[in-house]
Amino acid sequence: MTNDKDRKAPLSLSPKGKLELKKSVETGQVRQSFSHGRSKVVQVEVRKTKKRPLTAGGDPAAVRNATQGAAMTDTGLTSTEMDVRRRVLEAEARNQEEARRRQAEAEARAAKEAEEARIRAEEEAKARAAEEARLAEEAAKAPPPEPEPEPVVAAQPAAVEEEAAPAPRSVTRTVPSDEARPGPRRVVSDEDDENRAKKAPRGGPGGGAPAPAKPAPAKRVEPKRRGKMTISAALSGDDRSERGRSVAAMRRAKQKEKRKAADMGPAERVVREVTIPDVINVQELANRMAERGANVIKVLMKMGVMATINQTIDTDTAELVVAEFGHTARRVSESDVELGLVDETPEENETLVSRPPVVTVMGHVDHGKTSLLDALRATDVAAGEAGGITQHIGAYQVTMEGGQKITFIDTPGHAAFTAMRARGAKVTDIVVLVVAANDGIMPQTIEAIRHARAAEVPVVVAINKMDLPDANPDKVRTDLLQHELVVEQMGGEVLNIEVSAKKRINLDKLEEAILLQSEILDLKANPNRACQGVVVEAKVEKGRGSVATVLVQKGTVKVGDIFVAGSEWGRVRALVDDRGGRVESAGPSYPVEVLGFQGTPSAGDDFIVVEDENRAREVSEYRQRKDREAQQVRSARGTMEQMFEKIQAGEARELPVVVKADVQGSVEALVGTLEKLGNDDVKIRVLHAAVGGINESDITLAKASDAVIIGFNVRANPQAREMARRDGIEIRYHSIIYAVADEMKQMLSGMLEPTYKETFIGYAQIREVFNITKVGKVAGCMITEGIVKRGAKVRLLRDDVVVHEGSLGQLKRFKDDVREVREGYECGMSFENYNDIQSGDVIECYEMEEVATVL
């Protein structure tokens, strides 16, 4: 059971036909307290909502009865009167709320102004205290004879106190917490200001007129220095809150005054060591000297150099600018990365040990150099050479019966391998000149003598093929005199041994001569140092990568060493000797194959072991960059020269070629041989030359340039062969270098324009001239010499002077056309597009024969 008070108001319909929920509202006021003594009154409303009971089933009759009885409420007021009453109450509530809001804003504004006044007072008090402390310190340090600047300095804090005194007094009464704070805030009161003004002597640091107790607003004086900018001052927009001098500015001013008081001069100039690279711009030079860029440009203009801030200048000009500013210049270059790479310090005798001699075998092709070396090594190297000639440069080490070791370097004898012979002569200690007893001195023999003389190494002459019946060693010795080689038999110093590689005759004497020559040279090296050597040959092998044959000259190379070889670098992964065995290290005069190159080096490059990988990378990158720049210069020069040549002599035909070989020396020899072929009309242009097999990129390059691919002792992979077959690219495989030269020469000859040769075939004399309608003039002739053929070239001779040259139009005998008429027969002839013929003229018949041009 519920009583009447707890019973909720029933749900009724308004006169407008809408459901309406009656609510009871309770209002009240609550005062809220904030910091710094501020408070605010807030209006609170508590609304109680009555829940309407729902009638079961929603009877329409009950709803209708409730609608009809809604005209009267419990209070005795109609709904219209209740609406009017509600609008009046709402308007009154809005007015009260507006009044309360204005009152709260006024209170907040007053509190904000009071807070800002307090903050300004505190800041002015701090500034006044700091100024007084500074004046007191300066007064204590200043000498007695200089009293003039003191009244001027003392006037400033007085002016500040004159304005700032009233504000702190009012604020300190309202905020008790400020009165208890120690420090400069005590100077806020007026009594302290007046006492301080009375105690200070007239004209002293604290002098000046005392601040009035109540300054008039009309006589308000702006202070010379403002306080710091605060957030409240910025938001309020007060004109008095301008930004003043910062603490750093005041500190700098104080230091400046101290320097003036102590009569200190300007700071001493700092002399710097300026590093100048090969090329430097003006801005970078100014930064390194710690000078302004405008000053550097002025100095350059005085020197006659008009340069902007970003323009580069050369090293000499930069050094003059540095000297002009009084600094020390230190010039550096990109090539400094190679400084110290090769140790040139002389070795001490205690560290040197004897090393095997390095002997280079040189001579003309097919004189038995490799066969002689095979006989010494008791191997059969020559059997694996294509065409019976050596096309690679190899290094081998031979151990004698007595334990002595000799390192041999075998060089090719073909004319194309001049560079290989030159490299062999440079790295050698002794040159063994092999001359065939039955052949004598040949062109490559003379070239080998010149290389040995240029390298300034001794020569030992081995007269080979003494087992042949037509051997004539005396003729060889006599021919050597023409090239300043005087053998011992003729009173000279050059050792010569008569040997036979096939019959193994006098091989021991040749070894004794080599060892004797090495003892005279006293060859020594230090094995306990960083390795230095030379790349004898380089190649690319499947599964092994780039492999180079290195001849160690100084030090010892070990597995794991980091090295630089020309423009390539790497880490030694494995060392293989000339017999194919793995070794852990290789000392001086030891030939060894090195695995671990990042790229394929060039034959003849230096091989140097460095301390770390970073140094190797720097040297390699520098050398590669220099090689690219040199290549660009060469290509640009070649392009200009080719352009002018084509302008002068017409368009020259070129045969593009892609060269792939097994070793670097063969690539070099092939490129040199092919570039020498051709003439002004046709030439070979090598698009790409590298070591390794023929791959897909080579086929793509050849297709784009319509080039011929030459594979020298290499083959194309299956993918490349399929691409070449599909695209119609011609791949020519060779293993002998002169076969390559002959084939390329034939191809160039086919590109030449053919020449034509004139061949005389006969004479005919004109006996009578007939004029035939629709045909023209026809000559009745008698063949006086040779034969006349239809379609042949003819010349019309009148009094032995050529008056016409053209082709024969018709050749008839009686009424029939014939192919030829021989001597002693009559015939009729007519010319193409020519009718001025007379009796007694002579017709000369000839043919043009095409002749192929040969290089």
HUGIRA-V90063 format. One record per residue. PHI is phi in whole degrees, -180 to 180 (NA if undefined). Layout:
# HUGIRA-V90063
[[PHI] [PHI]]
This chain:
# HUGIRA-V90063
[[NA] [-124] [-81] [-70] [-69] [-80] [-68] [-82] [-66] [-72] [-81] [-129] [-100] [-78] [-59] [-81] [93] [-111] [-70] [-137] [-111] [-83] [-128] [-101] [-119] [-119] [-116] [-169] [-121] [-129] [-98] [-104] [-106] [-122] [-71] [60] [77] [-91] [-141] [-152] [-97] [-119] [-84] [-121] [-120] [-119] [-109] [-112] [-100] [-90] [-85] [-89] [-77] [-94] [-79] [-63] [83] [60] [-68] [-68] [-67] [-66] [-65] [-66] [-64] [-66] [-70] [-70] [-91] [-82] [-68] [-120] [-112] [-66] [-85] [86] [-108] [-77] [-68] [-65] [-65] [-66] [-66] [-63] [-63] [-66] [-65] [-65] [-65] [-68] [-64] [-65] [-67] [-67] [-63] [-65] [-65] [-65] [-65] [-64] [-65] [-65] [-65] [-66] [-66] [-63] [-65] [-65] [-63] [-64] [-65] [-66] [-64] [-65] [-65] [-64] [-62] [-66] [-66] [-62] [-64] [-65] [-66] [-67] [-65] [-63] [-63] [-66] [-67] [-64] [-67] [-65] [-63] [-64] [-65] [-67] [-66] [-68] [-66] [-71] [-86] [-70] [-72] [-64] [-70] [-116] [-93] [-63] [-71] [-69] [-63] [-66] [-71] [-75] [-70] [-69] [-62] [-66] [-65] [-68] [-67] [-61] [-90] [-82] [-65] [-66] [-63] [-63] [-65] [-70] [-75] [-68] [-75] [-87] [-114] [-66] [-65] [-73] [-68] [-84] [-80] [-81] [100] [-65] [-69] [-71] [-82] [-68] [-71] [-76] [-66] [-63] [-64] [-68] [-63] [-66] [-67] [-72] [-73] [-71] [-69] [-68] [82] [-83] [-67] [-100] [-71] [116] [-69] [-69] [-73] [-68] [-68] [-129] [-68] [-73] [-63] [-70] [-98] [-68] [-107] [-73] [-73] [-73] [-122] [-96] [-78] [-72] [-73] [-115] [-67] [-64] [-67] [-68] [-73] [-73] [74] [-71] [-69] [-78] [-93] [-79] [-75] [-100] [-72] [-77] [-65] [-66] [-65] [-64] [-66] [-64] [-63] [-66] [-65] [-64] [-66] [-65] [-65] [-65] [-66] [-86] [55] [-87] [-85] [-67] [-65] [-69] [-72] [-94] [-94] [-112] [-97] [-99] [-87] [-117] [-80] [-63] [-134] [-147] [-91] [-66] [-64] [-66] [-64] [-64] [-64] [-70] [-91] [59] [-120] [-73] [-63] [-64] [-67] [-65] [-64] [-62] [-64] [-64] [-66] [-65] [-83] [88] [-108] [-93] [-133] [-88] [-69] [-103] [-84] [-89] [-129] [-81] [-68] [-64] [-64] [-63] [-67] [-65] [-65] [-63] [-66] [-64] [-84] [86] [-97] [-104] [-98] [-131] [-87] [-128] [-142] [-64] [-73] [-65] [-65] [-92] [-67] [79] [-69] [-105] [-81] [-100] [-68] [-66] [-83] [-79] [-64] [-69] [-91] [-89] [-130] [-68] [-130] [-68] [-75] [-104] [-115] [-106] [-94] [-131] [157] [-77] [-64] [64] [-100] [95] [-67] [-68] [-64] [-66] [-67] [-63] [-65] [-71] [-91] [57] [-127] [-131] [-75] [-66] [-65] [-93] [-85] [-75] [72] [75] [-123] [-87] [-119] [-126] [-103] [-128] [-127] [-139] [-123] [-115] [-105] [-79] [-66] [-84] [96] [-71] [-117] [-132] [-98] [-106] [-120] [-96] [-116] [-70] [-106] [-69] [-63] [-74] [-103] [-64] [-64] [-65] [-65] [-65] [-65] [-62] [-71] [-73] [-96] [-100] [-103] [-136] [-109] [-99] [-93] [-94] [-128] [-75] [-67] [-94] [-114] [81] [-77] [-123] [-56] [-72] [-66] [-63] [-63] [-64] [-62] [-67] [-63] [-65] [-68] [-67] [-80] [57] [-120] [-70] [-120] [-117] [-92] [-112] [-87] [-93] [61] [-76] [-81] [-79] [-70] [-95] [-70] [-139] [-67] [-64] [-65] [-66] [-64] [-67] [-67] [-67] [-63] [-67] [-114] [63] [-113] [-107] [-79] [-66] [-63] [-109] [88] [-100] [-115] [-83] [-76] [-138] [-127] [-91] [-129] [-142] [-71] [-71] [-87] [55] [-99] [60] [-69] [-66] [-67] [-64] [-65] [-64] [-66] [-66] [-66] [-64] [-65] [-68] [-65] [-65] [-74] [54] [-81] [-140] [-157] [-102] [-80] [-97] [-158] [-65] [-74] [-133] [-155] [-140] [-83] [-80] [-154] [-140] [-157] [-121] [-121] [-69] [87] [-116] [78] [-77] [-125] [-129] [-89] [-114] [-103] [-75] [-106] [-135] [74] [-138] [-101] [-127] [-66] [101] [-70] [-98] [-137] [-126] [-128] [64] [-96] [-116] [-139] [176] [-124] [-66] [-93] [-159] [-124] [-126] [-84] [-72] [-94] [92] [-93] [-80] [-130] [-91] [-155] [-142] [-96] [-62] [62] [-110] [-84] [-151] [-89] [-110] [-111] [127] [-75] [-75] [-150] [-86] [-77] [-94] [-66] [97] [-70] [-77] [-122] [-132] [-88] [-113] [-80] [-146] [-73] [-63] [-64] [-63] [-63] [-61] [-65] [-65] [-64] [-63] [-69] [-64] [-64] [-66] [-65] [-64] [-63] [-65] [-65] [-64] [-65] [-65] [-67] [-66] [-65] [-63] [-65] [-66] [-64] [-63] [-64] [-67] [-64] [-67] [-65] [-77] [-112] [82] [-73] [-90] [-82] [-126] [-110] [-72] [-138] [-113] [-111] [-129] [-135] [-84] [-131] [-68] [-65] [-67] [-60] [-62] [-67] [-64] [-62] [-64] [-69] [-70] [-70] [-80] [-74] [102] [-144] [-71] [-93] [-133] [-157] [-103] [-116] [-83] [-75] [-153] [-139] [-153] [-97] [124] [-73] [-82] [-118] [-67] [-65] [-65] [-66] [-63] [-64] [-66] [-67] [-67] [-108] [56] [-105] [-103] [-100] [-111] [-106] [-105] [63] [-133] [-133] [-87] [-75] [-57] [-65] [-67] [-64] [-65] [-64] [-66] [-67] [-72] [-92] [73] [-89] [-91] [-113] [-115] [-96] [-143] [-132] [-124] [-72] [-71] [-68] [-62] [-63] [-65] [-68] [-66] [-67] [-65] [-65] [-66] [-65] [-68] [-82] [-74] [-70] [-70] [-102] [-116] [-115] [-87] [-123] [-75] [-123] [173] [-121] [-138] [-108] [-82] [-96] [-151] [-114] [-113] [-105] [-110] [-65] [63] [-120] [106] [-85] [-122] [-95] [-88] [-121] [-124] [-76] [-95] [-157] [74] [-146] [-120] [-116] [-70] [84] [-78] [-81] [-133] [-128] [-97] [-107] [-129] [57] [62] [-120] [-76] [-107] [-155] [-139] [-169] [-114] [-82] [-84] [-130] [-136] [-128] [-125] [60] [-103] [-102] [-79] [-122] [-83] [-157] [-134] [-94] [-63] [94] [-109] [-97] [-162] [-116] [-133] [-136] [-101] [-79] [61] [-154] [-129] [-83] [-121] [-137] [-67] [95] [-70] [-115] [-106] [-103] [-105] [-151] [-124] [-102] [-105] [-84] [-121] [-71] [-85] [-120] [-69]]
